[in-house]
C-alpha cells in the first residue's frame, strides 16, 4: 500500500486523490485507508487522522468506527504519519 501511495505521489497525483484511489482499490474493506481518504478529500489533515486512527478506535467525522487490529500495524501507520508530517 505504501509503495502504491509513493508511486502515485511521485507521479504528481494530488494527495487526496491518491488516498481515494488507495481506498477504492483496497480489498480490506473499510479501515484506516478509507478514513484517511475521506478526510483528505474534505481537506482534512492526513497525518492527524492517521495518528487518531491508530489509537484503535476512531470516529473521523465520517460516521464509521475503524479498528486497527495489530500493534505492529499501528507502529507502521505511526511511521507513515511521521513521514507525512516531515514531507508536508
Helices and strands as residue ranges (DSSP letters): H 2-10, H 15-25, H 32-41, H 46-53, E 58-59, E 65-66, H 71-87
